[in-house]
């Protein structure tokens, strides 16, 4: 696939006139909507409507950035009711009923299904919570000894390009991607290996971590209970140069600016969700 010049279009993804204009003349579309800014019902509708607009505009390859629903996979156990996962997964289910044709005149579709961003190690969800007087960096988690799949943003970029470059083999396919499986003991060891600093982990209950928000309680429970799986052997075959936790830490010089909080999530940036854990020492 040849890289073409791009143009920016400012506006909400719920402004479908702007979305339709942006799709005109596009060969492919990678669509990633934000649950937290519009809510679950509107995201479901937007995911379906943008698909329709892309087909009308003559887009040849439509890629939906999705998440898995542990709520659905668990037989609709409310312990795993995570709204932003459920919304994207419902759009994915709807897409499964749509045709996907690899031709010069029809649209094919694919899904790239992601997991928590490794880059959130710079945000309050995964970042250290404090530093002791002796310099020990303290992480806190309600994950216990369980592992969570994480993906580096750069690896999402790799798989987005991979899908567009392999239209025939990824038509109607869902690529469940990750970069590494991360437990907090694995995080501690890699942090110490990369930075040379001492670290420890506080293992907390969900109640100790949060005093609000059932959605995020269910989010932690979903990953703690290992509902969502990833095939790292397949991922390494497709993306042999993809990140591990250690390589991501080294590339981003993780540990040098621990207390300068960044963000990759729009709702965190705009303080629209209160996801702050309690203070730990």
C-alpha positions as CSV (number, residue, x, y, z in Angstrom):
1,X,0.0,0.0,0.0
2,X,1.4,3.4,-1.0
3,X,1.4,6.1,1.7
4,X,-0.7,9.1,0.5
5,X,-0.8,12.7,1.8
6,X,-3.3,13.2,4.6
7,X,-5.6,15.9,5.8
8,X,-7.1,16.6,9.2
9,X,-10.8,17.1,9.8
10,X,-11.8,18.7,13.1
11,X,-15.1,17.6,14.7
12,X,-17.0,15.0,16.7
13,X,-17.3,11.5,15.3
14,X,-21.0,11.9,16.1
15,X,-21.1,14.7,13.5
16,X,-21.9,12.4,10.6
17,X,-21.7,15.1,8.0
18,X,-18.1,15.8,8.9
19,X,-17.3,12.0,9.1
20,X,-18.9,11.5,5.6
21,X,-16.8,14.3,4.2
22,X,-13.6,12.9,5.7
23,X,-14.3,9.5,4.2
24,X,-14.7,10.8,0.7
25,X,-11.8,9.6,-1.5
26,X,-10.3,7.4,1.2
27,X,-9.1,3.9,0.2
28,X,-9.0,2.7,3.8
29,X,-10.4,3.8,7.2
30,X,-9.1,2.9,10.7
31,X,-12.0,3.8,13.0
32,X,-11.4,4.2,16.7
33,X,-14.3,5.8,18.7
34,X,-14.1,6.9,22.3
35,X,-16.7,5.4,24.7
36,X,-16.0,7.8,27.5
37,X,-16.8,11.0,25.7
38,X,-20.2,9.9,24.3
39,X,-21.4,6.9,26.3
40,X,-22.2,3.3,25.5
41,X,-25.5,3.7,23.4
42,X,-24.1,6.5,21.2
43,X,-20.8,4.6,20.6
44,X,-22.8,1.6,19.4
45,X,-24.8,3.7,17.0
46,X,-21.7,5.6,15.8
47,X,-19.8,2.4,15.1
48,X,-22.7,1.1,12.8
49,X,-23.3,4.5,11.2
50,X,-19.7,5.2,10.3
51,X,-19.5,1.7,8.7
52,X,-22.5,2.6,6.5
53,X,-21.0,6.0,5.6
54,X,-17.7,4.3,4.7
55,X,-19.4,1.9,2.4
56,X,-21.4,4.7,0.8
57,X,-18.2,6.7,0.3
58,X,-16.5,3.9,-1.6
59,X,-13.9,3.0,1.1
60,X,-12.3,-0.3,0.1
61,X,-11.0,-1.5,3.5
62,X,-12.7,-0.6,6.8
63,X,-10.9,-1.5,10.0
64,X,-12.7,-1.3,13.4
65,X,-10.7,-0.8,16.5
66,X,-12.5,-3.1,18.9
67,X,-12.5,-4.5,22.5
68,X,-13.7,-7.8,23.7
69,X,-16.8,-8.1,26.0
70,X,-16.0,-10.3,29.0
71,X,-19.7,-9.6,30.0
72,X,-20.8,-11.5,26.9
73,X,-18.1,-14.2,27.2
74,X,-19.1,-14.9,30.8
75,X,-22.7,-15.5,30.0
76,X,-23.6,-11.9,30.9
77,X,-22.2,-12.0,34.5
78,X,-22.6,-8.4,35.8
79,X,-19.2,-8.7,37.5
80,X,-17.7,-8.2,34.1
81,X,-20.0,-5.4,32.8
82,X,-17.5,-3.0,31.3
83,X,-19.4,-0.5,29.3
84,X,-16.7,0.6,26.8
85,X,-15.7,-3.0,26.1
86,X,-19.4,-4.0,25.6
87,X,-20.1,-1.2,23.2
88,X,-17.2,-1.9,20.9
89,X,-17.9,-5.7,21.0
90,X,-21.6,-5.1,20.0
91,X,-20.4,-3.2,17.0
92,X,-18.1,-6.1,16.1
93,X,-21.0,-8.5,16.4
94,X,-23.1,-6.4,14.0
95,X,-20.2,-6.2,11.6
96,X,-20.0,-10.0,11.5
97,X,-23.4,-10.0,9.7
98,X,-22.1,-7.6,7.0
99,X,-20.5,-8.7,3.7
100,X,-16.8,-8.3,3.2
101,X,-15.5,-8.5,-0.3
102,X,-11.9,-8.2,-1.5
103,X,-12.4,-6.4,-4.9
104,X,-11.8,-3.0,-6.6
105,X,-15.5,-2.2,-6.2
106,X,-16.6,-3.5,-2.8
107,X,-15.6,-2.9,0.8
108,X,-13.9,-5.4,3.0
109,X,-13.7,-5.1,6.8
110,X,-11.4,-6.3,9.5
111,X,-11.1,-5.8,13.3
112,X,-8.1,-5.0,15.4
113,X,-9.0,-5.9,19.0
114,X,-6.8,-4.2,21.5
115,X,-6.1,-4.4,25.3
116,X,-4.9,-1.8,27.9
117,X,-2.1,0.4,26.6
118,X,1.4,-0.2,27.9
119,X,1.7,3.6,27.7
120,X,-0.7,3.8,30.6
121,X,2.3,3.0,32.8
122,X,2.6,6.8,32.6
123,X,-1.0,7.3,33.9
124,X,-2.7,6.8,37.2
125,X,-4.1,3.4,36.4
126,X,-0.7,1.7,36.1
127,X,1.9,4.3,37.2
128,X,3.7,4.2,40.5
129,X,1.7,5.6,43.4
130,X,4.5,6.8,45.6
131,X,8.2,6.7,46.4
132,X,9.6,5.9,49.8
133,X,12.2,7.9,51.6
134,X,14.9,5.3,50.7
135,X,14.0,5.8,47.0
136,X,11.9,2.6,46.6
137,X,9.2,3.1,43.9
138,X,5.8,1.8,44.9
139,X,3.3,0.3,42.5
140,X,-0.2,-0.7,43.6
141,X,-2.7,-3.0,41.9
142,X,-5.8,-5.0,42.5
143,X,-4.6,-7.7,40.1
144,X,-3.0,-10.0,42.7
145,X,-0.6,-12.4,41.0
146,X,-2.5,-12.4,37.7
147,X,-1.2,-11.2,34.4
148,X,-2.9,-8.7,32.1
149,X,-2.3,-8.3,28.3
150,X,-0.9,-4.9,27.4
151,X,-0.1,-3.4,24.0
152,X,2.3,-0.6,23.1
153,X,0.7,2.1,21.0
154,X,3.4,1.6,18.4
155,X,2.4,-2.1,18.1
156,X,-1.2,-1.0,17.4
157,X,0.3,1.0,14.6
158,X,2.1,-2.0,13.2
159,X,-1.0,-4.1,13.2
160,X,-3.1,-1.4,11.6
161,X,-0.7,-1.2,8.8
162,X,-0.4,-5.0,8.6
163,X,-4.2,-5.3,8.1
164,X,-4.2,-2.7,5.3
165,X,-1.2,-4.4,3.6
166,X,-2.9,-7.9,3.8
167,X,-6.4,-7.1,2.8
168,X,-7.2,-10.5,1.3
169,X,-6.1,-12.5,4.3
170,X,-7.5,-10.2,6.9
171,X,-10.9,-9.7,5.3
172,X,-13.6,-10.6,7.9
173,X,-10.8,-11.3,10.4
174,X,-10.5,-10.2,14.0
175,X,-6.8,-9.7,15.1
176,X,-6.6,-10.0,18.9
177,X,-3.4,-8.2,19.6
178,X,-1.1,-7.5,22.5
179,X,2.6,-6.8,23.2
180,X,3.2,-8.7,26.4
181,X,1.5,-10.4,29.3
182,X,2.2,-8.3,32.4
183,X,1.9,-9.3,36.0
184,X,2.9,-6.7,38.6
185,X,5.7,-8.9,39.8
186,X,6.9,-9.1,36.2
187,X,6.5,-5.3,36.1
188,X,8.5,-4.8,39.3
189,X,11.4,-7.0,38.0
190,X,11.5,-5.3,34.6
191,X,11.4,-1.9,36.2
192,X,14.3,-2.7,38.5
193,X,16.2,-4.3,35.6
194,X,15.7,-1.3,33.3
195,X,16.1,1.6,35.8
196,X,18.4,0.2,38.5
197,X,15.9,1.5,41.1
198,X,14.3,-0.6,43.8
199,X,10.5,-1.2,43.5
200,X,7.8,-3.0,45.4
201,X,4.2,-3.8,44.8
202,X,1.2,-3.3,47.1
203,X,-1.5,-5.9,46.4
204,X,-4.8,-4.3,47.1
205,X,-8.5,-5.3,47.0
206,X,-10.8,-3.6,44.5
207,X,-12.4,-1.8,47.4
208,X,-9.0,-0.5,48.6
209,X,-8.1,0.6,45.1
210,X,-11.3,2.4,44.2
211,X,-14.1,3.9,46.2
212,X,-16.2,4.6,43.1
213,X,-17.3,3.6,39.6
214,X,-18.7,0.1,39.0
215,X,-17.5,0.2,35.4
216,X,-13.8,0.4,36.5
217,X,-14.4,-2.2,39.2
218,X,-15.6,-4.6,36.6
219,X,-12.7,-3.7,34.3
220,X,-10.1,-4.7,36.9
221,X,-12.2,-7.9,37.7
222,X,-12.3,-8.8,34.1
223,X,-8.5,-8.8,33.7
224,X,-7.9,-10.2,37.2
225,X,-10.0,-13.2,36.4
226,X,-8.3,-13.8,33.0
227,X,-11.4,-13.8,30.9
228,X,-9.7,-12.3,27.8
229,X,-6.8,-14.3,26.3
230,X,-4.0,-13.5,23.8
231,X,-1.9,-15.8,21.6
232,X,1.5,-14.3,22.0
233,X,3.2,-17.0,19.8
234,X,1.0,-15.9,16.9
235,X,1.6,-12.2,17.7
236,X,5.4,-12.7,17.8
237,X,5.3,-14.5,14.4
238,X,3.4,-11.6,12.8
239,X,5.2,-8.8,14.6
240,X,8.7,-10.2,15.5
241,X,10.0,-6.7,16.3
242,X,7.1,-5.8,18.5
243,X,7.5,-4.7,22.1
244,X,7.9,-6.6,25.3
245,X,7.5,-4.8,28.6
246,X,11.3,-4.5,28.9
247,X,11.8,-3.1,25.4
248,X,9.0,-0.6,25.8
249,X,10.5,0.6,29.1
250,X,14.0,1.0,27.5
251,X,12.6,2.8,24.5
252,X,10.7,5.3,26.6
253,X,13.4,5.6,29.2
254,X,10.8,4.6,31.8
255,X,11.7,5.6,35.3
256,X,13.4,8.9,34.4
257,X,10.3,11.1,34.8
258,X,8.0,8.9,36.8
259,X,6.1,11.8,38.5
260,X,5.4,13.8,35.4
261,X,2.0,12.4,34.5
262,X,1.2,12.1,30.8
263,X,-2.0,10.7,29.3
264,X,-3.0,8.8,26.2
265,X,-6.7,8.8,27.1
266,X,-8.9,11.7,26.2
267,X,-11.3,11.4,29.2
268,X,-8.3,11.4,31.6
269,X,-6.9,14.4,29.9
270,X,-10.2,16.3,30.2
271,X,-10.8,14.9,33.8
272,X,-14.2,13.5,32.7
273,X,-13.7,10.3,34.7
274,X,-12.7,10.1,38.3
275,X,-10.4,7.1,38.2
276,X,-8.0,8.2,40.9
277,X,-7.0,5.5,43.4
278,X,-6.7,6.2,47.1
279,X,-3.3,7.5,48.3
280,X,-0.9,4.9,49.4
281,X,2.4,5.2,51.3
